[in-house]
Amino acid sequence: MAKEILLTKEGLEKMEAELDELKGVKRKEVAEKIKVALSFGDLSENSEYDEAKNEQAIVEARIADIEAMLKRVKVIDESELSPENIHIGSRVELRVTNPGTGASRVVNYKIVGSNEADPVNGCISDASAVGKALLEHGIGDKVEVEVPAGTMEYEVLTISK
């Protein structure tokens, strides 16, 4: 059986919105590009047609991927999450310390399933080194994690939904 995909309610809504956009808007845009390219005549030397067909393949592949993922989605009920421990769906405030230099900073993350990870916007995957290490820890816990920059210490300051 295929592995279930864990998503927050917000992540599910984003995925469904992307699917609607692809099916409703992008498909029509690509079909119009193909129609215009066909009007140029000879397909053997028609780069616009080739480009439009490639774009169509990408759009259709993404639609198929999303539809397959949606069949395996398990939505995390954030209302059932305990603020005592870190779970998928938890928002955490952490003090990150580099033991080598002693430098520290405070960061905020939301722990999410791997399909909705967006580190630039503070959403880290439960499968990432940091996300995996933080799961099930509580406020005040210190966790050492090996990251590409070296070993870092994460102290859990707050946990919220």
N, CA and C atoms as an extended XYZ file, in Angstrom:
483
Properties=species:S:1:pos:R:3:atomname:S:1:resname:S:1:resid:I:1 pbc="F F F"
N         0.843       -1.190        0.000 N   MET     1
C         0.000        0.000        0.000 CA  MET     1
C         0.878        1.239        0.000 C   MET     1
N         0.449        2.267       -0.684 N   ALA     2
C         1.205        3.512       -0.767 CA  ALA     2
C         1.209        4.211        0.592 C   ALA     2
N         2.295        4.881        0.848 N   LYS     3
C         2.461        5.590        2.112 CA  LYS     3
C         1.470        6.746        2.196 C   LYS     3
N         0.844        6.898        3.384 N   GLU     4
C        -0.090        8.007        3.530 CA  GLU     4
C         0.674        9.326        3.589 C   GLU     4
N         0.012       10.362        3.156 N   ILE     5
C         0.602       11.694        3.119 CA  ILE     5
C        -0.041       12.522        4.214 C   ILE     5
N         0.773       13.003        5.144 N   LEU     6
C         0.271       13.801        6.246 CA  LEU     6
C         0.264       15.275        5.864 C   LEU     6
N        -0.889       15.899        6.038 N   LEU     7
C        -1.036       17.315        5.732 CA  LEU     7
C        -1.829       17.998        6.839 C   LEU     7
N        -1.542       19.259        7.030 N   THR     8
C        -2.397       20.067        7.885 CA  THR     8
C        -3.611       20.456        7.059 C   THR     8
N        -4.640       20.970        7.694 N   LYS     9
C        -5.827       21.417        6.966 CA  LYS     9
C        -5.433       22.494        5.958 C   LYS     9
N        -4.556       23.394        6.377 N   GLU    10
C        -4.073       24.469        5.505 CA  GLU    10
C        -3.343       23.893        4.286 C   GLU    10
N        -2.511       22.868        4.512 N   GLY    11
C        -1.786       22.234        3.419 CA  GLY    11
C        -2.725       21.559        2.431 C   GLY    11
N        -3.769       20.915        2.936 N   LEU    12
C        -4.758       20.275        2.072 CA  LEU    12
C        -5.468       21.329        1.228 C   LEU    12
N        -5.835       22.450        1.838 N   GLU    13
C        -6.516       23.516        1.105 CA  GLU    13
C        -5.618       24.078       -0.001 C   GLU    13
N        -4.327       24.238        0.274 N   LYS    14
C        -3.394       24.730       -0.746 CA  LYS    14
C        -3.293       23.748       -1.909 C   LYS    14
N        -3.218       22.452       -1.574 N   MET    15
C        -3.093       21.436       -2.612 CA  MET    15
C        -4.354       21.394       -3.475 C   MET    15
N        -5.516       21.481       -2.852 N   GLU    16
C        -6.766       21.480       -3.613 CA  GLU    16
C        -6.881       22.732       -4.479 C   GLU    16
N        -6.426       23.881       -3.958 N   ALA    17
C        -6.459       25.120       -4.732 CA  ALA    17
C        -5.534       25.029       -5.943 C   ALA    17
N        -4.350       24.423       -5.752 N   GLU    18
C        -3.432       24.249       -6.877 CA  GLU    18
C        -4.059       23.351       -7.942 C   GLU    18
N        -4.709       22.285       -7.512 N   LEU    19
C        -5.358       21.381       -8.458 CA  LEU    19
C        -6.459       22.113       -9.237 C   LEU    19
N        -7.264       22.896       -8.537 N   ASP    20
C        -8.319       23.663       -9.208 CA  ASP    20
C        -7.724       24.637      -10.219 C   ASP    20
N        -6.632       25.308       -9.844 N   GLU    21
C        -5.960       26.257      -10.740 CA  GLU    21
C        -5.438       25.538      -11.986 C   GLU    21
N        -4.804       24.395      -11.782 N   LEU    22
C        -4.262       23.645      -12.913 CA  LEU    22
C        -5.360       23.168      -13.856 C   LEU    22
N        -6.439       22.623      -13.274 N   LYS    23
C        -7.517       22.083      -14.100 CA  LYS    23
C        -8.351       23.184      -14.752 C   LYS    23
N        -8.584       24.266      -14.021 N   GLY    24
C        -9.481       25.295      -14.520 CA  GLY    24
C        -8.813       26.355      -15.369 C   GLY    24
N        -7.591       26.759      -15.014 N   VAL    25
C        -6.949       27.878      -15.694 CA  VAL    25
C        -5.800       27.410      -16.594 C   VAL    25
N        -4.848       26.690      -16.013 N   LYS    26
C        -3.649       26.315      -16.774 CA  LYS    26
C        -3.973       25.433      -17.977 C   LYS    26
N        -4.885       24.477      -17.812 N   ARG    27
C        -5.250       23.611      -18.941 CA  ARG    27
C        -5.767       24.439      -20.103 C   ARG    27
N        -6.617       25.427      -19.805 N   LYS    28
C        -7.185       26.267      -20.858 CA  LYS    28
C        -6.109       27.126      -21.508 C   LYS    28
N        -5.196       27.662      -20.691 N   GLU    29
C        -4.115       28.480      -21.238 CA  GLU    29
C        -3.245       27.670      -22.194 C   GLU    29
N        -2.895       26.458      -21.782 N   VAL    30
C        -2.044       25.604      -22.606 CA  VAL    30
C        -2.784       25.184      -23.880 C   VAL    30
N        -4.051       24.862      -23.760 N   ALA    31
C        -4.835       24.482      -24.942 CA  ALA    31
C        -4.864       25.639      -25.935 C   ALA    31
N        -4.988       26.856      -25.438 N   GLU    32
C        -4.996       28.033      -26.323 CA  GLU    32
C        -3.637       28.209      -26.999 C   GLU    32
N        -2.541       27.976      -26.255 N   LYS    33
C        -1.199       28.073      -26.847 CA  LYS    33
C        -1.024       27.040      -27.964 C   LYS    33
N        -1.532       25.839      -27.730 N   ILE    34
C        -1.436       24.781      -28.744 CA  ILE    34
C        -2.242       25.181      -29.979 C   ILE    34
N        -3.436       25.713      -29.752 N   LYS    35
C        -4.296       26.135      -30.863 CA  LYS    35
C        -3.608       27.217      -31.701 C   LYS    35
N        -3.007       28.189      -31.022 N   VAL    36
C        -2.309       29.266      -31.734 CA  VAL    36
C        -1.116       28.696      -32.501 C   VAL    36
N        -0.354       27.826      -31.853 N   ALA    37
C         0.829       27.243      -32.495 CA  ALA    37
C         0.444       26.410      -33.717 C   ALA    37
N        -0.684       25.703      -33.633 N   LEU    38
C        -1.144       24.902      -34.774 CA  LEU    38
C        -1.477       25.790      -35.975 C   LEU    38
N        -1.923       27.000      -35.700 N   SER    39
C        -2.277       27.904      -36.796 CA  SER    39
C        -1.050       28.381      -37.582 C   SER    39
N         0.145       28.172      -37.015 N   PHE    40
C         1.379       28.584      -37.704 CA  PHE    40
C         1.760       27.616      -38.822 C   PHE    40
N         1.094       26.470      -38.882 N   GLY    41
C         1.355       25.544      -39.983 CA  GLY    41
C         2.298       24.417      -39.621 C   GLY    41
N         3.275       24.164      -40.480 N   ASP    42
C         4.213       23.028      -40.418 CA  ASP    42
C         4.679       22.730      -38.983 C   ASP    42
N         4.247       21.582      -38.454 N   LEU    43
C         4.588       21.203      -37.075 CA  LEU    43
C         6.025       20.727      -36.926 C   LEU    43
N         6.658       20.315      -38.023 N   SER    44
C         8.014       19.771      -37.935 CA  SER    44
C         9.034       20.829      -37.538 C   SER    44
N         8.743       22.093      -37.799 N   GLU    45
C         9.674       23.166      -37.440 CA  GLU    45
C         8.971       24.229      -36.592 C   GLU    45
N         8.020       23.794      -35.796 N   ASN    46
C         7.209       24.732      -35.029 CA  ASN    46
C         7.592       24.657      -33.545 C   ASN    46
N         8.513       25.506      -33.144 N   SER    47
C         8.995       25.466      -31.761 CA  SER    47
C         7.907       25.882      -30.771 C   SER    47
N         7.013       26.762      -31.182 N   GLU    48
C         5.919       27.177      -30.294 CA  GLU    48
C         5.017       25.984      -29.965 C   GLU    48
N         4.770       25.149      -30.965 N   TYR    49
C         3.953       23.957      -30.757 CA  TYR    49
C         4.660       22.987      -29.811 C   TYR    49
N         5.949       22.755      -30.050 N   ASP    50
C         6.717       21.852      -29.182 CA  ASP    50
C         6.713       22.357      -27.741 C   ASP    50
N         6.920       23.646      -27.571 N   GLU    51
C         6.941       24.238      -26.231 CA  GLU    51
C         5.578       24.094      -25.548 C   GLU    51
N         4.524       24.352      -26.270 N   ALA    52
C         3.177       24.242      -25.714 CA  ALA    52
C         2.855       22.792      -25.338 C   ALA    52
N         3.257       21.843      -26.177 N   LYS    53
C         3.023       20.425      -25.859 CA  LYS    53
C         3.823       19.995      -24.623 C   LYS    53
N         5.057       20.503      -24.489 N   ASN    54
C         5.850       20.210      -23.295 CA  ASN    54
C         5.182       20.786      -22.046 C   ASN    54
N         4.693       22.007      -22.153 N   GLU    55
C         4.001       22.633      -21.023 CA  GLU    55
C         2.747       21.837      -20.662 C   GLU    55
N         2.043       21.363      -21.675 N   GLN    56
C         0.853       20.545      -21.437 CA  GLN    56
C         1.221       19.270      -20.672 C   GLN    56
N         2.316       18.647      -21.058 N   ALA    57
C         2.755       17.421      -20.378 CA  ALA    57
C         3.087       17.703      -18.911 C   ALA    57
N         3.736       18.828      -18.653 N   ILE    58
C         4.090       19.196      -17.275 CA  ILE    58
C         2.828       19.439      -16.447 C   ILE    58
N         1.875       20.175      -17.007 N   VAL    59
C         0.621       20.457      -16.299 CA  VAL    59
C        -0.134       19.161      -16.010 C   VAL    59
N        -0.250       18.290      -16.996 N   GLU    60
C        -0.979       17.032      -16.811 CA  GLU    60
C        -0.282       16.122      -15.798 C   GLU    60
N         1.046       16.121      -15.807 N   ALA    61
C         1.788       15.308      -14.839 CA  ALA    61
C         1.559       15.826      -13.419 C   ALA    61
N         1.553       17.140      -13.255 N   ARG    62
C         1.325       17.719      -11.922 CA  ARG    62
C        -0.095       17.427      -11.452 C   ARG    62
N        -1.070       17.510      -12.349 N   ILE    63
C        -2.450       17.170      -11.997 CA  ILE    63
C        -2.524       15.718      -11.526 C   ILE    63
N        -1.890       14.826      -12.261 N   ALA    64
C        -1.890       13.406      -11.885 CA  ALA    64
C        -1.212       13.193      -10.531 C   ALA    64
N        -0.099       13.893      -10.286 N   ASP    65
C         0.604       13.778       -9.004 CA  ASP    65
C        -0.293       14.223       -7.852 C   ASP    65
N        -0.925       15.374       -8.007 N   ILE    66
C        -1.776       15.895       -6.934 CA  ILE    66
C        -2.960       14.967       -6.687 C   ILE    66
N        -3.587       14.500       -7.762 N   GLU    67
C        -4.727       13.590       -7.598 CA  GLU    67
C        -4.306       12.303       -6.883 C   GLU    67
N        -3.134       11.788       -7.210 N   ALA    68
C        -2.633       10.579       -6.543 CA  ALA    68
C        -2.352       10.858       -5.066 C   ALA    68
N        -1.771       12.023       -4.765 N   MET    69
C        -1.493       12.376       -3.369 CA  MET    69
C        -2.785       12.542       -2.574 C   MET    69
N        -3.778       13.173       -3.183 N   LEU    70
C        -5.039       13.418       -2.470 CA  LEU    70
C        -5.742       12.118       -2.079 C   LEU    70
N        -5.490       11.055       -2.824 N   LYS    71
C        -6.080        9.756       -2.484 CA  LYS    71
C        -5.445        9.152       -1.236 C   LYS    71
N        -4.236        9.628       -0.885 N   ARG    72
C        -3.503        9.057        0.248 CA  ARG    72
C        -3.355       10.038        1.416 C   ARG    72
N        -4.081       11.143        1.373 N   VAL    73
C        -3.923       12.192        2.385 CA  VAL    73
C        -4.574       11.799        3.709 C   VAL    73
N        -3.859       12.085        4.764 N   LYS    74
C        -4.429       12.022        6.107 CA  LYS    74
C        -4.245       13.419        6.681 C   LYS    74
N        -5.361       14.073        6.989 N   VAL    75
C        -5.306       15.431        7.516 CA  VAL    75
C        -5.089       15.359        9.027 C   VAL    75
N        -4.110       16.115        9.478 N   ILE    76
C        -3.815       16.196       10.901 CA  ILE    76
C        -4.854       17.100       11.543 C   ILE    76
N        -5.573       16.586       12.529 N   ASP    77
C        -6.552       17.396       13.248 CA  ASP    77
C        -5.807       18.171       14.323 C   ASP    77
N        -5.518       19.433       14.014 N   GLU    78
C        -4.708       20.251       14.910 CA  GLU    78
C        -5.392       20.503       16.251 C   GLU    78
N        -6.718       20.392       16.305 N   SER    79
C        -7.425       20.612       17.568 CA  SER    79
C        -7.147       19.475       18.559 C   SER    79
N        -6.736       18.320       18.044 N   GLU    80
C        -6.444       17.183       18.910 CA  GLU    80
C        -4.996       17.154       19.380 C   GLU    80
N        -4.176       18.067       18.878 N   LEU    81
C        -2.764       18.075       19.244 CA  LEU    81
C        -2.567       18.647       20.637 C   LEU    81
N        -1.728       18.020       21.382 N   SER    82
C        -1.388       18.495       22.713 CA  SER    82
C        -0.309       19.566       22.599 C   SER    82
N        -0.464       20.669       23.324 N   PRO    83
C         0.588       21.685       23.314 CA  PRO    83
C         1.771       21.287       24.201 C   PRO    83
N         1.688       20.097       24.776 N   GLU    84
C         2.755       19.607       25.653 CA  GLU    84
C         3.965       19.119       24.855 C   GLU    84
N         3.705       18.507       23.690 N   ASN    85
C         4.769       17.942       22.867 CA  ASN    85
C         4.650       18.425       21.432 C   ASN    85
N         5.758       18.363       20.708 N   ILE    86
C         5.792       18.799       19.318 CA  ILE    86
C         5.293       17.668       18.417 C   ILE    86
N         4.363       18.017       17.524 N   HIS    87
C         3.785       17.095       16.547 CA  HIS    87
C         3.736       17.796       15.199 C   HIS    87
N         3.343       17.050       14.163 N   ILE    88
C         3.047       17.700       12.886 CA  ILE    88
C         1.881       18.645       13.149 C   ILE    88
N         2.014       19.874       12.691 N   GLY    89
C         1.000       20.895       12.932 CA  GLY    89
C         1.374       21.853       14.046 C   GLY    89
N         2.374       21.494       14.856 N   SER    90
C         2.797       22.366       15.959 CA  SER    90
C         3.592       23.549       15.435 C   SER    90
N         3.370       24.685       16.069 N   ARG    91
C         4.210       25.866       15.844 CA  ARG    91
C         5.138       25.939       17.047 C   ARG    91
N         6.420       26.112       16.767 N   VAL    92
C         7.394       26.120       17.850 CA  VAL    92
C         8.289       27.354       17.773 C   VAL    92
N         8.675       27.819       18.938 N   GLU    93
C         9.680       28.867       19.038 CA  GLU    93
C        10.889       28.205       19.680 C   GLU    93
N        12.033       28.355       19.041 N   LEU    94
C        13.239       27.654       19.467 CA  LEU    94
C        14.403       28.629       19.618 C   LEU    94
N        15.255       28.344       20.584 N   ARG    95
C        16.534       29.045       20.650 CA  ARG    95
C        17.559       28.099       20.031 C   ARG    95
N        18.204       28.572       18.969 N   VAL    96
C        19.197       27.767       18.262 CA  VAL    96
C        20.568       28.270       18.665 C   VAL    96
N        21.396       27.354       19.164 N   THR    97
C        22.735       27.722       19.615 CA  THR    97
C        23.765       26.877       18.885 C   THR    97
N        24.810       27.537       18.429 N   ASN    98
C        25.950       26.840       17.851 CA  ASN    98
C        26.919       26.585       18.993 C   ASN    98
N        27.042       25.330       19.452 N   PRO    99
C        27.912       25.043       20.591 CA  PRO    99
C        29.371       25.453       20.354 C   PRO    99
N        29.799       25.459       19.107 N   GLY   100
C        31.176       25.830       18.786 CA  GLY   100
C        31.469       27.296       19.043 C   GLY   100
N        30.502       28.153       18.688 N   THR   101
C        30.719       29.595       18.835 CA  THR   101
C        29.952       30.198       19.996 C   THR   101
N        28.927       29.507       20.454 N   GLY   102
C        28.086       30.035       21.519 CA  GLY   102
C        27.037       31.013       21.011 C   GLY   102
N        27.079       31.340       19.721 N   ALA   103
C        26.105       32.267       19.141 CA  ALA   103
C        24.728       31.618       19.124 C   ALA   103
N        23.702       32.404       19.458 N   SER   104
C        22.349       31.854       19.426 CA  SER   104
C        21.379       32.872       18.828 C   SER   104
N        20.247       32.342       18.392 N   ARG   105
C        19.174       33.171       17.853 CA  ARG   105
C        17.867       32.432       18.101 C   ARG   105
N        16.767       33.170       18.042 N   VAL   106
C        15.450       32.569       18.228 CA  VAL   106
C        14.792       32.445       16.858 C   VAL   106
N        14.219       31.268       16.592 N   VAL   107
C        13.537       31.017       15.323 CA  VAL   107
C        12.139       30.463       15.603 C   VAL   107
N        11.259       30.633       14.643 N   ASN   108
C         9.898       30.093       14.729 CA  ASN   108
C         9.661       29.187       13.535 C   ASN   108
N         9.138       27.992       13.803 N   TYR   109
C         8.847       27.038       12.744 CA  TYR   109
C         7.464       26.453       12.959 C   TYR   109
N         6.904       25.970       11.863 N   LYS   110
C         5.730       25.112       11.930 CA  LYS   110
C         6.188       23.769       11.391 C   LYS   110
N         5.908       22.700       12.124 N   ILE   111
C         6.275       21.353       11.695 CA  ILE   111
C         5.136       20.842       10.811 C   ILE   111
N         5.470       20.459        9.578 N   VAL   112
C         4.467       20.029        8.608 CA  VAL   112
C         4.909       18.719        7.951 C   VAL   112
N         3.995       18.093        7.233 N   GLY   113
C         4.348       16.926        6.433 CA  GLY   113
C         5.273       17.343        5.300 C   GLY   113
N         6.005       16.402        4.759 N   SER   114
C         7.026       16.730        3.759 CA  SER   114
C         6.461       17.384        2.503 C   SER   114
N         5.201       17.128        2.174 N   ASN   115
C         4.624       17.706        0.955 CA  ASN   115
C         4.276       19.176        1.076 C   ASN   115
N         4.227       19.696        2.293 N   GLU   116
C         3.926       21.124        2.423 CA  GLU   116
C         5.083       21.899        3.047 C   GLU   116
N         6.252       21.270        3.106 N   ALA   117
C         7.429       21.948        3.648 CA  ALA   117
C         7.783       23.169        2.794 C   ALA   117
N         8.133       24.242        3.469 N   ASP   118
C         8.514       25.496        2.811 CA  ASP   118
C         9.455       26.226        3.777 C   ASP   118
N        10.718       25.787        3.862 N   PRO   119
C        11.635       26.331        4.859 CA  PRO   119
C        11.798       27.849        4.801 C   PRO   119
N        11.719       28.424        3.608 N   VAL   120
C        11.862       29.871        3.469 CA  VAL   120
C        10.774       30.595        4.269 C   VAL   120
N         9.600       29.984        4.354 N   ASN   121
C         8.481       30.581        5.077 CA  ASN   121
C         8.253       29.944        6.446 C   ASN   121
N         9.268       29.257        6.966 N   GLY   122
C         9.196       28.733        8.328 CA  GLY   122
C         8.445       27.432        8.506 C   GLY   122
N         8.148       26.729        7.427 N   CYS   123
C         7.468       25.434        7.518 CA  CYS   123
C         8.491       24.339        7.241 C   CYS   123
N         8.841       23.574        8.287 N   ILE   124
C         9.840       22.525        8.097 CA  ILE   124
C         9.185       21.147        8.183 C   ILE   124
N         9.715       20.237        7.415 N   SER   125
C         9.182       18.894        7.302 CA  SER   125
C         9.483       18.056        8.536 C   SER   125
N         8.539       17.187        8.866 N   ASP   126
C         8.752       16.225        9.940 CA  ASP   126
C         9.817       15.204        9.562 C   ASP   126
N        10.172       15.138        8.278 N   ALA   127
C        11.193       14.200        7.814 CA  ALA   127
C        12.579       14.840        7.751 C   ALA   127
N        12.654       16.175        7.915 N   SER   128
C        13.954       16.843        7.899 CA  SER   128
C        14.705       16.510        9.183 C   SER   128
N        15.995       16.744        9.180 N   ALA   129
C        16.811       16.434       10.369 CA  ALA   129
C        16.287       17.164       11.598 C   ALA   129
N        16.019       18.456       11.454 N   VAL   130
C        15.543       19.248       12.593 CA  VAL   130
C        14.134       18.830       12.983 C   VAL   130
N        13.236       18.724       12.012 N   GLY   131
C        11.855       18.346       12.301 CA  GLY   131
C        11.757       16.998       12.986 C   GLY   131
N        12.479       16.019       12.462 N   LYS   132
C        12.459       14.670       13.033 CA  LYS   132
C        12.983       14.671       14.471 C   LYS   132
N        14.053       15.422       14.714 N   ALA   133
C        14.655       15.473       16.053 CA  ALA   133
C        13.745       16.148       17.070 C   ALA   133
N        12.939       17.113       16.624 N   LEU   134
C        12.088       17.870       17.547 CA  LEU   134
C        10.811       17.136       17.947 C   LEU   134
N        10.326       16.229       17.092 N   LEU   135
C         9.065       15.541       17.367 CA  LEU   135
C         9.066       14.912       18.752 C   LEU   135
N         7.944       15.069       19.436 N   GLU   136
C         7.677       14.526       20.766 CA  GLU   136
C         8.425       15.220       21.906 C   GLU   136
N         9.223       16.239       21.606 N   HIS   137
C         9.891       16.984       22.677 CA  HIS   137
C         8.964       18.055       23.219 C   HIS   137
N         9.245       18.503       24.440 N   GLY   138
C         8.405       19.492       25.093 CA  GLY   138
C         9.171       20.758       25.432 C   GLY   138
N         8.453       21.715       26.011 N   ILE   139
C         9.038       22.997       26.383 CA  ILE   139
C        10.183       22.770       27.367 C   ILE   139
N        11.290       23.445       27.102 N   GLY   140
C        12.477       23.329       27.951 CA  GLY   140
C        13.461       22.268       27.491 C   GLY   140
N        13.006       21.356       26.632 N   ASP   141
C        13.904       20.305       26.133 CA  ASP   141
C        14.970       20.915       25.230 C   ASP   141
N        16.169       20.342       25.314 N   LYS   142
C        17.259       20.729       24.426 CA  LYS   142
C        17.592       19.532       23.555 C   LYS   142
N        17.707       19.800       22.255 N   VAL   143
C        17.938       18.732       21.288 CA  VAL   143
C        19.116       19.121       20.417 C   VAL   143
N        20.105       18.227       20.321 N   GLU   144
C        21.235       18.470       19.416 CA  GLU   144
C        20.939       17.807       18.087 C   GLU   144
N        21.176       18.575       17.008 N   VAL   145
C        20.875       18.084       15.672 CA  VAL   145
C        22.079       18.338       14.774 C   VAL   145
N        22.455       17.309       14.027 N   GLU   146
C        23.529       17.439       13.041 CA  GLU   146
C        22.918       17.996       11.758 C   GLU   146
N        23.327       19.214       11.398 N   VAL   147
C        22.856       19.874       10.184 CA  VAL   147
C        24.072       20.153        9.306 C   VAL   147
N        23.853       20.534        8.051 N   PRO   148
C        25.007       20.777        7.171 CA  PRO   148
C        26.033       21.760        7.746 C   PRO   148
N        25.587       22.714        8.554 N   ALA   149
C        26.507       23.699        9.138 CA  ALA   149
C        27.234       23.161       10.375 C   ALA   149
N        26.920       21.936       10.785 N   GLY   150
C        27.526       21.348       11.978 CA  GLY   150
C        26.451       20.974       12.983 C   GLY   150
N        26.863       20.686       14.206 N   THR   151
C        25.911       20.324       15.246 CA  THR   151
C        25.329       21.597       15.862 C   THR   151
N        24.011       21.647       15.945 N   MET   152
C        23.321       22.793       16.527 CA  MET   152
C        22.473       22.293       17.691 C   MET   152
N        22.292       23.166       18.679 N   GLU   153
C        21.445       22.827       19.816 CA  GLU   153
C        20.157       23.639       19.716 C   GLU   153
N        19.033       22.954       19.803 N   TYR   154
C        17.718       23.583       19.738 CA  TYR   154
C        17.047       23.450       21.089 C   TYR   154
N        16.687       24.577       21.695 N   GLU   155
C        15.954       24.562       22.951 CA  GLU   155
C        14.515       24.979       22.653 C   GLU   155
N        13.566       24.157       23.081 N   VAL   156
C        12.151       24.434       22.823 CA  VAL   156
C        11.674       25.492       23.830 C   VAL   156
N        11.281       26.670       23.306 N   LEU   157
C        10.799       27.766       24.156 CA  LEU   157
C         9.285       27.742       24.295 C   LEU   157
N         8.577       27.588       23.179 N   THR   158
C         7.109       27.519       23.218 CA  THR   158
C         6.619       26.538       22.171 C   THR   158
N         5.424       25.993       22.436 N   ILE   159
C         4.731       25.111       21.496 CA  ILE   159
C         3.302       25.602       21.421 C   ILE   159
N         2.786       25.799       20.218 N   SER   160
C         1.387       26.181       20.055 CA  SER   160
C         0.806       25.492       18.837 C   SER   160
N        -0.495       25.634       18.663 N   LYS   161
C        -1.180       24.993       17.525 CA  LYS   161
C        -1.184       25.897       16.335 C   LYS   161
